Amino acid sequence: PGFQRLEIPFLIELDREGRFLGLHDTREKVGKKLIGRAFQVPQEQSRTGSKGWMKANLLWDHAGYVLGVPKSEETKDQEMARRQHGTFCADASALADRFKEDAGIQAVWRFLQKDDFQEVLSHPLWKECEKIAGCRLSFRLQGSTELVCASAALRAYVAEKDAGGGEDSEGGEASGDAMEGLCLVTGLRGPLARVHLRTPVPGGNSSGKLVGFQRSSGYDSYGKEQSFNAPVSKLAAFQYAQVLNALLGKQSNNKFSLADATVVFWGAEPNDLEDFLADILKEPSKESPEASARALKALYRSPETGAPPLDEDLTRFYILGLSPNAARISVRFWYAGTVGEIARNIRLHFDDLELVHGSRQPEHLSLFRLLVSIAPQGKSENIPPNLAGELMRAILQGTPYPRALLGAVLRERFQIEATIYYQQTSRIDWKEVAESDLVGISSITSTVPEAYRLIRKIKTLGNIPVVLGGVHSTFVPDEGLEQGADYVVRGEGEETLSQLVSHLNGDGPALAEIAGLTYREGETTVHNPDRPRVENLSALPWPDLTLVRNFEKFRIVPVLTSRGCPFDCNFCSVTQMFGRRYRFRDNDDVMAELRSLYALHPKKTFFFYDDNFTANRERTKDLMERMLAEGITPHWTAQARVDLA
């Protein structure tokens, strides 16, 4: 504890008297980039705000601290560098007083006391150092292979400070003020971290953190400041940050980019999947275009080799998707399973997307290329927000692709745009309605007068087809046609409406072939045969709530887990509409949707709008227990019979 591995591109080499001997370049070529060697150095300080200059890293830092070199010639930058260097020298002086027998620390202090660094600035390699923004520098003693800041004496000093509380994990309170408590990660008592280490992700703030709280009484709970609100011990906070930064490091093979997200992964034990997962899912690189094809062959071939097949590997495997979010980092998705589960689900994804292709085209489409293909203008920056994470989650869990993916395909390939109005939260844009190719209205008996009023108004705007659906229209479809609707969808409408849209778009079945549809041919009303009810509710895509105008104003998040009711009360229309046979979604599918919705709307009330949520008590209990186990604990409501509640 107290140390971390960081890339240090340049080292200042000194003799025992503190004389400058040279500037050493630690960088090596990796692909087309020069990457500095990673060293163990004292934990990096967190520096934000106008007083950030008061914190220096121990015997390593950027040129402003180490040499007093400003980042520009502006007066304010020169003054800032002067202050930074003063802090760095004060810390070095204190170390020199404490460790009089440490030759390295004494050499650094003698070098700093000279206050003349022209030899360093005129060295041929200094120009290379200047090209790197915030280039890190440290010291090495002549004839030594380790950095001065990693000496045995300094390691013991840092460990002692850390064990005794010392400064906070990022340079906060002194040891006497350190708070002790129960760590939520380890379950053990110990000194708690008030703030956590930086864990920046590409595209985000360089000071971004996975765990962070505002420092303000308005964000405190029961008087607990910052991360004391979610107590994690200093040791656990240090360890997770070290591991995550290693996974995110430039030379890490356990990461890849997916749209605006950075994905990291690891196994509980060494396994074959860890070696080629990134090559399977990421966009093939120009340096190694065949890596993806080789990885996919390994994925498909593994069950056929003599080695233990991936499908049977029970090693625990973890995948984490992170995206930048101001000074913090948002978790886009999290998956924990086994190597075998992931291998099977990824293979299922590629099997489902298998297409006939030319000899020069890739056998499989990468996730990145799939997302870009449906983005407007084919540009990665236009990939719809959250879609990459939702698609990755669906692939890993083997669940249906997100509804937003279908919406993106319709928008990009068929130029079909969809907007859903809910009159309690959004005013109807009648100009948009007038320019529509089709308008759909759903209603129940209590709202049908308003539905008919809307139809009459729509018809004054032009010859816009209107389709009506819902419970009331299912029972009296002729009434809907008399009020001006062009089509009425009876019963469960997912497939009926989809086929009707395809028909109107010129590439679907004839009207007479669309089950569950009522319409007019001249003066004759045509009732096509009823459509069978959906047997596998888990096969239906999740509702795309992003299509609902002003959905962010909703206080309720709707979730459907079942249809039908085994009871046939004479006052209820449910069994006439959805049947007495109780059909329900698989709880795995429901949990996947709940994870997605809860991540986006943790403070909203969830409404399970099933006809009878508790008709199968064992299933409902299993769902509730799984929600509790995963920490999905929104305020929720549901519909149920009193004797089954």
Residue pairs with C-beta under 8 A, 6 or more apart in sequence:
1 159
1 162
1 163
1 234
1 235
1 238
1 239
2 42
2 43
2 155
2 158
2 159
2 161
2 162
2 238
3 40
3 41
3 42
3 43
3 150
3 155
3 158
4 40
4 41
4 43
4 44
4 197
4 238
4 241
4 242
4 245
5 38
5 39
5 40
5 41
5 242
5 245
5 246
5 249
6 38
6 39
6 41
6 44
6 136
7 35
7 36
7 37
7 38
7 136
7 249
7 250
8 26
8 36
8 37
8 38
8 39
8 41
8 60
8 136
8 137
8 138
8 147
9 25
9 26
9 27
9 36
9 129
9 132
9 135
9 136
10 23
10 24
10 25
10 26
10 36
10 125
10 128
10 129
10 135
10 136
10 137
11 23
11 24
11 26
11 137
11 138
11 139
11 140
11 147
12 20
12 23
12 24
12 66
12 111
12 120
12 137
12 138
12 139
12 140
13 20
13 21
13 22
13 23
13 24
13 139
13 140
13 141
13 142
14 20
14 21
14 107
14 108
14 111
14 139
14 140
14 141
14 142
15 21
15 107
15 141
15 142
16 103
16 106
16 107
16 141
16 142
17 107
17 110
18 106
18 107
18 108
18 109
18 110
18 111
18 112
18 113
18 114
19 111
20 111
20 117
20 119
20 120
21 142
22 123
23 120
23 123
23 125
23 126
23 129
24 140
25 125
25 128
26 36
26 37
27 34
27 35
27 36
27 37
28 34
28 35
28 37
29 35
30 250
30 251
31 287
32 287
33 250
35 250
35 251
36 136
38 249
38 251
39 138
39 147
39 150
40 147
40 150
41 57
41 58
41 60
41 138
41 147
41 149
41 150
42 57
42 58
42 59
42 60
42 149
42 154
42 158
43 158
43 169
43 197
43 238
44 57
44 197
44 198
45 55
45 56
45 57
45 170
45 171
46 55
46 170
46 171
46 195
46 197
46 198
46 207
47 53
47 55
47 171
47 207
48 207
53 80
53 83
53 84
53 87
54 83
54 87
55 87
55 171
56 65
56 84
56 87
56 88
56 91
57 65
58 91
58 95
58 149
58 154
58 158
59 91
59 92
59 95
59 105
59 108
59 138
59 139
59 147
59 148
59 149
59 154
60 66
60 136
60 137
60 138
60 139
60 147
60 149
61 84
61 88
61 136
61 137
62 134
62 135
62 136
62 137
63 69
63 129
63 135
63 137
64 70
64 71
64 80
64 81
64 84
64 85
65 84
65 85
65 87
65 88
66 85
66 88
66 137
66 138
67 85
67 117
67 120
67 121
67 137
68 81
68 82
68 84
68 85
68 117
69 81
69 117
69 121
70 77
70 78
70 80
70 81
71 77
71 81
88 112
89 112
92 105
92 108
92 109
92 112
93 109
95 105
95 109
95 154
95 157
96 105
96 106
96 108
96 109
98 157
99 105
99 106
99 153
99 154
99 157
100 106
101 153
102 151
102 153
102 154
103 141
104 139
104 141
104 144
104 148
104 151
105 148
105 151
105 153
105 154
107 139
107 141
107 148
108 139
108 148
111 139
120 126
129 135
129 137
138 147
138 148
138 149
139 147
139 148
139 149
140 146
140 147
140 148
141 148
148 154
160 166
161 167
161 175
162 234
162 238
164 175
165 174
165 175
165 176
165 177
165 178
165 191
165 234
166 174
166 175
166 178
167 173
167 174
167 175
168 178
168 193
168 194
168 195
168 234
169 193
169 194
169 195
169 196
169 197
169 234
169 237
169 238
170 195
170 196
170 197
172 194
172 195
173 194
178 191
178 192
179 191
179 192
179 194
179 228
180 189
180 190
180 191
180 192
181 189
181 190
181 192
181 228
181 231
182 188
182 189
182 231
183 189
183 190
183 192
183 231
183 232
183 233
183 235
183 236
184 230
184 231
184 232
185 232
185 233
185 236
185 240
186 233
186 235
186 236
188 233
190 233
190 234
190 235
191 233
191 234
192 227
192 228
192 231
192 232
192 233
192 234
193 227
193 232
193 233
193 234
193 237
193 238
194 225
194 226
194 227
194 228
195 209
195 212
195 226
195 227
196 209
196 210
196 211
196 212
196 227
196 232
196 237
196 241
197 209
197 237
197 238
197 241
197 242
197 245
198 206
198 207
198 208
198 209
198 241
198 245
199 208
199 209
199 210
199 241
199 244
199 245
199 248
199 329
200 206
200 207
200 208
200 248
200 329
201 208
201 248
201 262
201 322
201 323
201 324
201 329
202 257
202 262
202 324
203 260
203 262
203 324
204 323
204 324
204 325
204 329
205 324
205 326
205 327
207 327
208 324
208 325
208 327
208 328
208 329
209 327
209 328
209 329
210 240
210 241
210 244
210 322
210 328
210 329
210 331
211 227
211 230
211 232
211 237
212 227
212 327
212 328
213 219
213 226
213 227
213 229
213 230
214 226
215 225
215 226
219 226
219 229
220 229
221 229
227 237
244 264
246 252
247 254
247 255
247 264
247 265
247 266
248 255
248 262
248 264
252 264
253 275
253 278
254 264
254 265
254 266
254 274
254 278
255 262
255 263
255 264
255 265
255 278
256 262
256 263
256 278
256 281
256 282
257 263
257 282
257 283
257 368
258 281
258 282
258 321
258 367
258 368
258 371
258 388
258 389
258 392
259 368
259 371
259 380
259 383
259 387
259 388
260 323
260 324
260 383
260 385
260 388
261 321
261 322
261 323
261 332
261 333
261 388
261 389
261 392
262 321
262 322
262 323
263 281
263 319
263 320
263 321
263 322
263 392
264 319
264 320
264 322
265 274
265 277
265 278
265 317
265 318
265 319
265 320
266 274
266 317
266 318
267 273
267 274
267 315
267 316
267 317
267 318
267 339
268 315
268 316
268 317
268 318
269 315
269 316
271 313
271 315
271 317
271 339
272 298
272 302
272 307
272 310
272 313
272 339
273 310
273 313
273 317
273 339
273 342
273 343
274 317
276 294
276 295
276 298
276 299
277 295
277 342
279 291
279 292
279 294
279 295
280 292
280 295
280 296
280 299
280 346
281 346
281 366
281 367
281 392
282 292
282 366
282 367
282 368
283 366
283 368
283 369
284 290
284 291
284 292
284 293
284 362
284 366
285 291
292 362
292 364
292 366
293 362
293 363
296 350
296 363
296 364
299 310
299 343
299 346
299 347
300 347
302 309
302 310
302 311
302 343
303 309
303 310
303 311
310 339
310 340
310 343
311 340
311 343
311 344
312 340
313 338
313 339
313 340
313 343
314 338
314 339
314 340
315 338
315 339
316 336
316 337
316 338
317 336
317 337
317 338
317 339
317 342
318 334
318 335
318 336
319 333
319 334
319 335
319 342
319 392
319 396
320 331
320 333
320 334
320 335
321 331
321 332
321 333
321 334
321 388
321 389
321 392
322 329
322 330
322 331
322 332
323 329
323 330
323 332
323 389
324 330
331 599
332 386
332 388
332 389
333 389
333 390
333 392
333 393
333 396
335 342
335 393
335 396
335 397
337 396
342 396
344 398
345 395
345 396
345 397
345 398
346 395
346 396
348 398
349 395
350 364
353 364
353 365
353 370
354 364
355 365
357 363
365 373
367 388
367 391
367 392
367 395
368 380
370 391
371 380
371 383
371 387
371 388
371 391
372 378
372 379
372 380
372 383
373 412
374 405
374 408
374 409
374 411
374 412
374 413
375 382
375 383
375 384
375 408
375 412
376 382
376 411
376 412
384 404
384 408
386 404
386 600
387 402
387 404
387 405
387 408
390 402
390 404
390 405
390 596
391 401
391 402
391 405
393 399
393 402
393 592
393 595
393 596
394 400
394 401
394 402
394 592
397 588
397 592
399 538
399 588
399 589
399 592
400 538
400 539
400 540
400 541
400 542
400 589
401 541
402 541
402 542
402 544
402 596
403 541
403 542
403 543
403 544
404 544
404 546
406 541
406 544
407 418
407 544
407 546
407 547
410 416
410 417
410 418
411 417
414 505
416 501
416 505
418 547
419 429
419 432
419 547
419 549
420 547
420 548
420 549
421 428
421 429
421 548
421 549
422 548
422 549
422 550
422 551
422 554
423 450
425 549
425 550
425 551
425 553
425 554
426 548
426 549
426 550
426 553
430 457
430 461
433 439
433 458
433 461
433 464
434 461
434 462
434 464
436 464
437 464
437 465
437 504
438 464
438 465
438 466
438 467
438 501
438 504
439 458
439 464
439 465
439 466
439 467
440 466
440 467
440 468
440 469
440 497
441 451
441 454
441 455
441 466
441 467
441 468
441 469
441 485
442 468
442 469
442 470
443 450
443 451
443 468
443 470
443 472
443 473
444 470
444 471
444 472
445 471
445 472
448 470
448 472
448 473
451 468
451 470
452 483
452 484
455 466
455 468
455 483
455 484
455 485
456 483
456 484
458 464
458 466
458 484
459 466
459 484
465 486
465 487
465 504
466 484
466 485
466 486
466 487
467 485
467 486
467 487
467 488
467 489
467 497
467 500
468 480
468 485
468 487
468 488
468 489
469 488
469 489
469 490
469 493
469 497
471 573
471 577
473 479
473 480
473 485
473 488
473 489
473 490
474 490
474 491
474 577
475 573
475 576
477 488
477 490
477 518
477 527
478 518
478 525
480 488
480 518
481 488
481 518
481 519
481 520
481 525
486 519
486 520
487 500
487 517
487 518
487 519
488 517
488 518
488 519
489 496
489 497
489 500
489 516
489 517
489 518
490 496
490 516
490 517
490 518
490 527
490 530
490 531
491 516
491 530
491 531
491 533
491 577
492 516
492 531
492 533
492 534
492 563
492 578
493 516
494 534
494 540
495 516
495 531
495 534
496 514
496 515
496 516
496 517
496 531
499 508
499 509
499 513
499 514
500 508
500 514
500 517
501 508
502 508
502 509
503 509
503 510
503 511
503 514
508 514
511 517
511 519
511 526
511 528
512 526
512 528
513 528
514 528
515 528
515 529
515 530
515 531
515 532
516 528
516 529
516 530
516 531
517 528
518 525
518 526
518 527
518 528
519 525
519 526
520 526
533 563
533 564
533 578
533 579
533 583
534 540
534 563
534 583
535 583
537 560
537 562
537 563
537 583
537 584
537 585
538 585
538 586
538 589
542 593
542 596
543 558
543 560
545 551
545 557
545 597
548 554
554 604
555 604
555 605
556 604
556 605
556 606
556 607
557 597
557 601
557 604
557 605
557 606
557 607
557 634
558 607
558 609
559 590
559 593
559 594
559 597
559 606
559 607
559 608
559 609
560 585
560 608
560 609
560 610
561 584
561 585
561 590
561 608
561 610
561 613
561 623
562 582
562 583
562 584
562 585
562 610
562 611
562 612
562 613
562 615
562 616
563 578
563 579
563 582
563 583
563 584
563 610
563 611
564 574
564 575
564 578
564 579
564 580
564 581
564 582
564 583
564 611
564 612
565 572
565 574
565 575
565 578
565 580
565 582
565 611
565 612
565 615
566 580
566 581
566 582
566 612
566 615
567 575
567 580
567 612
567 641
568 575
568 580
574 611
574 612
578 611
582 612
582 615
582 616
584 616
584 619
587 619
587 622
587 623
587 626
590 623
591 623
591 626
591 627
591 630
591 632
594 606
594 627
594 632
595 630
595 632
597 606
598 606
598 632
598 634
601 634
602 634
603 634
604 634
605 634
605 635
605 636
605 637
606 634
606 635
606 636
606 637
607 636
607 637
607 638
608 636
608 637
608 638
608 639
609 638
609 639
610 638
610 639
611 639
612 639
612 640
612 641
612 644
613 620
613 638
613 639
613 640
614 620
614 638
614 640
614 641
614 644
614 645
615 640
615 641
615 644
617 644
627 633
